[in-house]
Amino acid sequence: AGALVIAIDGPAASGKGTLARLLATHYGLRHLDTGLTYRAVANALLELGDELGDEAAAIRAAHDLDFATFDRDHLALPEIGEAASRIAVMPELRKVLVSRQRAFAEDEPGAVLDGRDIGTVVCPDAVAKLYVIASPEVRARRRTQEVRARGVPVEQAAILADILKRDERDMARADSPLKPAPDAYLLDTSELSIEAAFRAAQDYIDRAM
Ligand code: C5P
């Protein structure tokens, strides 16, 4: 036995979250969007009026997070994604969130985790690792639709700029930068429907298991 872990990484709005949800349902696993954990900490600091640079306050918020009750609509706001990527450079904060994410993954029967450092840092022993990418234009279009569907009016050009800035910060940081694990399966969803991306991921995972 032991936990079955599927790691999914990639840049903002690459389609990894949708894939993670579908794969969790298909394989009967739990799902954790680790981006929400960084977003929730950033949101807690913003609500308390704390400085985003206050790592001690961020660590307290990380210990207090309830992984079962994220307010997804509110946390989806672009400014919270931006704040999340700013606090995500803090090594001691990352240690706390990574250890809680790992504990979640290791509970039986296992889980699908999506984020930036799942295959490289959080769950390097995952049975399957996907690195999901898509062109910036496709990602901006998808994310714009998603945010508008949550009732927030946004401009696609602003979303594109936000995505590019976050990608750069996430790839350039010293601690746990966004990059594919050496043994990750690369999946470019630019030209794929959700169904086609799901089938490609499932084929790879079935072979890896
Ligand atoms: O995936 P999402 O857009 O919700 O992530 C928000 C931010 O949280 C990312 O831009 C990144 O800086 C950070 N993050 C991270 N490691 C993860 C997941 C998210 O650093 N595993």
Boltz pocket constraint, residues with backbone or C-beta under 6 A from the ligand:
constraints:
  - pocket:
      binder: B
      contacts: [[A, 12], [A, 13], [A, 34], [A, 35], [A, 36], [A, 38], [A, 39], [A, 80], [A, 81], [A, 84], [A, 85], [A, 86], [A, 88], [A, 114], [A, 115], [A, 116], [A, 117], [A, 118], [A, 166], [A, 170], [A, 176]]
      max_distance: 6.0
